[in-house]
Amino acid sequence: MGISVSLHNKRKLRNRKALKSKSYGKLRLSVFRSSRHIYGQIIDDDQGITITAASSLESNIKKQFKNCGTKEVATVVGRLIAEKAIKKGIKNVVFDRGGYIYHGRVKNLADAARESGLIF
C-alpha cells in the first residue's frame, strides 16, 4: 500500500518546495489556521529555529475578541508578528501560506504584516 497524501498536504509541500528554491537563506513567515485560531511564526530554516511567533491565543487578543477565528483577528495577528519581527531586526521574509489558499484570514494576516513593515 502507498502512503495517502491529502490535497492540502500536496499543496503545502509543492508551495514549500518552490519557496526553498527561490529564496535561499531568507527567513520564512509561516501561517497556520484552524477553525478557531490563526498562528504566524518566522522561522530560520537553516538553523531550524523559530525566531518569533504570534497567534490569536495571546491573552491581549483573546480579551479583545470573543471569536478568534475572524478576519479582524488575523489582521491583528499580522500586525503583531510584524512588530515583533521588526524589533528583532527582521524586515525581509518569504511568505509561506502552507496549503491554504491566499484568501480570507491568510490574506488579511499577510496584508497587515506588509502594512506594518515586513517586506515579502
C-alpha positions in Angstrom: 0.0 0.0 0.0 1.2 3.5 -0.8 1.0 6.4 1.5 -2.1 8.5 1.2 -1.4 12.2 1.0 -4.3 14.7 1.2 -4.7 17.5 -1.3 -3.9 20.1 1.4 -0.5 18.4 2.2 0.3 18.1 -1.5 -0.3 21.8 -2.0 1.7 22.6 1.1 4.7 20.5 0.0 4.6 22.0 -3.5 4.5 25.5 -2.1 7.3 24.9 0.3 9.5 23.4 -2.4 9.0 26.4 -4.6 9.8 28.8 -1.7 13.0 27.0 -0.8 14.3 27.0 -4.4 13.6 30.7 -4.9 14.6 32.2 -1.6 17.7 30.5 -0.3 18.8 31.9 3.1 15.8 34.1 3.8 13.6 33.7 6.8 10.1 32.3 6.3 6.8 33.7 7.7 4.7 30.6 8.1 0.9 30.7 8.6 -1.3 28.1 10.2 -5.0 28.5 10.6 -7.6 26.3 12.4 -11.3 26.9 12.6 -10.9 28.9 15.8 -7.4 30.5 15.7 -4.6 31.7 13.4 -0.9 31.5 14.0 2.1 33.1 12.4 5.8 32.4 13.0 9.0 33.5 11.5 11.3 30.5 11.0 15.0 30.2 10.2 15.1 27.0 8.1 18.9 26.9 8.0 19.2 26.6 11.8 15.8 25.0 12.3 14.5 27.5 14.9 11.5 29.8 15.3 12.7 33.4 15.8 9.3 34.9 16.7 5.7 34.0 16.7 2.2 35.5 17.3 -1.2 33.9 17.4 -4.8 34.6 18.3 -4.2 32.6 21.6 -2.2 35.5 23.1 -4.0 37.0 26.1 -4.4 40.5 24.8 -6.1 39.3 21.6 -8.3 36.8 23.4 -9.5 39.6 25.7 -10.4 41.9 22.8 -12.3 39.4 20.7 -14.9 36.9 21.6 -14.4 34.8 18.4 -10.8 34.5 17.4 -11.4 32.9 14.0 -12.2 36.1 12.1 -10.5 38.3 9.6 -10.2 41.1 12.1 -8.2 38.9 14.4 -6.0 37.8 11.5 -5.2 41.4 10.8 -4.2 42.0 14.5 -2.0 38.9 14.5 -0.4 40.1 11.2 0.4 43.4 12.8 1.7 41.8 15.9 4.1 39.4 14.1 5.4 42.3 12.0 6.1 44.4 15.1 7.9 41.5 16.9 10.0 40.8 13.8 11.0 44.5 13.3 12.0 44.7 17.0 14.4 41.8 16.3 15.8 43.5 13.2 13.9 41.4 10.6 12.4 43.1 7.6 12.7 40.7 4.6 10.9 37.4 4.8 9.3 34.9 2.5 5.5 34.3 2.9 4.6 30.6 3.4 0.9 30.2 3.2 1.2 26.5 3.8 -1.5 24.6 1.9 -4.0 27.4 2.4 -5.5 29.5 -0.4 -4.4 33.1 -0.4 -7.8 34.4 0.6 -9.7 35.5 3.7 -7.8 35.2 7.0 -4.5 34.2 5.4 -4.7 37.3 3.1 -5.6 39.6 5.9 -2.6 38.4 8.0 -0.2 38.9 5.1 -1.6 42.3 4.2 -1.4 43.5 7.8 2.2 42.3 8.1 3.1 44.1 4.9 1.5 47.3 6.1 3.3 47.1 9.4 6.7 47.0 7.7 7.6 43.4 6.6 8.8 43.0 3.0 7.8 39.9 1.1 
